[in-house]
Amino acid sequence: MIFVIGSRGRLGKSLCKAYEGQNVSRIARDVYQDWWQKDKISDIQSFFKNQKYDLGTLYIASGVIDPNQNPDEIFNVNYALPKNIILALQQTNMKIVTFGTIMETLRDGQNNYIQSKIKLADFVTSAASQPVSCLHARIHTLYGVDSPSPFMFLGQIVNSLALNTSFEMTSGLQLREYHHTQDDISAIDKILSSKSCGIIDINHGSAIRLKDLATQIFTAFGKRHLLKIGSSNKDKIENYKNIFERPEVLKDSHFRDTVPAV
């Protein structure tokens, strides 16, 4: 059985689509929404015991990705919830997959989203030696399935193009990898087949500078004049030089070319 928590989000929808035709259980939000509370571990155990499955994969794809949201909500959903689930299922044969961000490597102490994922990664690392099998996939920026989130870079570009308004951005020298959700799910499936545990970075190794991506998108829509590179303040903590290497286990995996796919 494949269980998905967060099936209404971009990643969750893609997971359900990828495993369509298989035994997939989309756990409803009203079932798990309070599982982050300290006294809910027994409720989590009871839920899975009633499913009569102790062998399968549980994807925890729920999460708050906007760092400007309430800090308590960010840590409850991104850290306390998966932590409790892992603790509750320690004595089962369930494989648990959590999702983080490659930005964890920057250790940004000002970003609550990144901090919540760092705490989760540290916990998964300690839990990986326990009976429950945990995989923490650190992913890059996702696209595909639904429109981009409005606060994200691509979402802001969509808004600028739709409203024909200026797009003010930083120098754009930040390096990013953009991944289609279906490509990442295929990669994670391959990693699970290899019996890997702990932390793994889902890199394809083809980073692009934000200014180059933005320039090609605005040019393709005939609206290059809307793009104002360097008109916004420089970000304090960013990735300007790191090119992440593709893991050996994903050496033969297919990832779409960034610009035409985006």
N, C-alpha and C positions, 0 to 999 in steps of 0.2 A: 504494500500500500504506500502511496505517496501522499503525504499531508502537506498542505500549504497554508501558512498563516500570512495574511496580508494579500489575499488573492484579488483584491480590487485595485491594487496599485500597478504601476507599470511592470515591475519585475514579477509580481505575483500573477498578473494576467498572462505574461509570456511563459511562465512556468506551467500554468494550466494548459495553455495552448500546445506547448512542446510535448506534454505527456497525454495529450488528448487520445482517448481510446484505451488508456490504461486505468488502473484503479487509482483515481485521484479523489482525495477528500479535501474540499475547500472549507476549512474551519471558519465558521461565521465569527464576525467581529464581536458580536454580543456574547459569544462564548469565552473568548480569550481577553477581552478588553481590561479585565481587572486582574489578570494573572501576574502582573508586575508586583502586586502586593505581597508582603512577606509571608502572610498566612495562607496563601493560595496554592502552595505546593501539593497539598493533599488533593485539592480540586483538580489539578492538572493530572495527577496520577489516576484519579478516578475516571476522568474523561477518557484517557487512552486505554484504561483497563476495559471500559465499556465498549470500546471500538473492536476489542478482541484481536488486536494486532499488536505484536511486540517486535515485529520485524518489518523494516521499511525505511523510508527516508522522510524526514521532516524538514521542510524548508521554512525558515523564519524570515519572510520577506517584508514584514511590516516594518515601518520606521518613520521617524520624523526627520526629513532631510534639510529643512530650512533652519539654519543656525539662529535665526532671529525669533523663532518660536519660544514659548515659555521653557526656560531651562529645566524645570522639574519634569515637564512632559517629555522633553527630549531624552533625558536620562531614564525615565520610567519605561518608555517604549523601546528605546534603542539598547538599553543595558539591563535594567531590572527584569524585564519580561523574558528575554532569551536566557538570562542567567537562571531564573526560576525554572524554566522549562528544562534546561540541561540538568539542574539538580533533581528535578522530579523524575527524570527518565534515566537516572544513573544505572539502575539495575535492569534495564531493558536492552534489547538488541537493536534499538533504533539508531539510525545514522542521522545526525543533526547537522544542518548546514545553516550557518549564520552569514550575514553579509556586512562587510565593512567598506572602507574607502582607502584607496591608495594614498590619500592625503594624510593618513595616519603616520606615514613615514616622516612628515614634516614636523610632527609633535607640536602643532599650533595650540598654545595654551589659551588663546583668546576665543577659539571657536568651539562652542558647546557641542555641536554635532560631531566634530572630529574627536573631541575629548570623550564623548560617550562611546564612540567606536573603538578608541584606544583601550578603554576599560573593558569592553567586551572582548577584544582580541586578547588582552592579558588573561582574562578569565578562561577563555577557550583554550589557551595554551596550557593553563594549569589543569584544565578538565580533560585534555586530550589523552592523558595517561590513565584516566579512570575507565571503568567498564563501558560507559557510553562513548560512542565514537563521534567526535566533533570536527567539523571543517569550517574554518572562518575564511571566506573568500573576499579578499580585498579587491574591489572593482573600481573601474574608472567611470567617467561620465557616460551614462547610458542614453540612447535615443531609440526610437521605434516604439510602436504601440502608444497611441494617444499623442496629444500635443505636448511639447516641452513644458516643464514647470515654469510659471511666469517669472519667478525670481532667478532662474538659472540663465546662463549666458545665451543659450539658444532660444529660450522663452522670450528674453528681452529683444532678441533679433526679430523673432516672429512679430512681436508687438510693434516694433519700429516699421517693419515692412508693411504690416496691415494698416497702420494708421498714417503711414508716410511721414513719420517724424524722425528727427535726428537721433542717431545712435552714438552717444558719447561713451567712450571706453578708455581704458588705460593705454599704456604703450603697446599692450598686446603681445609682449614678449614671453608671457607665461606659456609653458608647455603643457599640452593636454593630450590624452588619448581618448578618443570617442569610440564607443563600442555599441553595436546593435545588440539589444537584449537577447535575441535568439542566438547570436554567436556566443555570447557569454554563457548562456545556459548549456549549449552544446559543449563548451569548454569545461564547465563544472561537471557535467555528466561524465566526461572523459576522466576527470580527476577522481571522481568517486569510484570509477571502475578500477583505478590504480590503487585503491585502498589507502589513499593519502589522508592524513589527519593534521590538525593544527592549522597554522596560517599558510595560505598560498595567495600569491598575487596573480590576478588574471590580466596579464600584460600581452599585448600583441607586438609591442615594440616600435610602433609607427606613430610617434608623437607629432603634433602639429602646433605651431604657435597660434594663439588666439587671433592675432591680427591677420594672419594668412587665411584662416578659416573664414573670418568675418568678411575680408576683402572679396574672397571668391563667392560667398553667398550673395552679398549685396550686388556684386557685378553681374551675377547670373540673373538677378531680378531687374537689372537695369537701373539700380538705385544706389550706385557707388557714392553719389554725392551726399547721401544721408549719413555715411560713416565718418565719424570724427575720431580718428585714432590719436591718443595722447591728450585728449581734452579732460580726462578724469584723473584723479590722484592715483599714484602707484600703490598697489597693495603692499602691506607690510611683510607678510609671510607668504611666499609663493614658490612655485617650482619654475626656475628659469634655466636650469641646466641638466637636470636628471633625465636621462633616457632609460626607461625601465626595460630590462631584458625579458624576453619571452621565456617562461619556464620550459624546461626540457620536456615535461609531459605534454605540453601544448605545441611542440615543435611542428607537428603536421596539421594543426587545427586551422580551420578557415575563418578569417576575419575580413569583413568587407572593407574596401578602400574608403577612407574617411570622407573625403570631400564629396564625391558623387553619391555616396550612400546617405550622408546627412542631408 
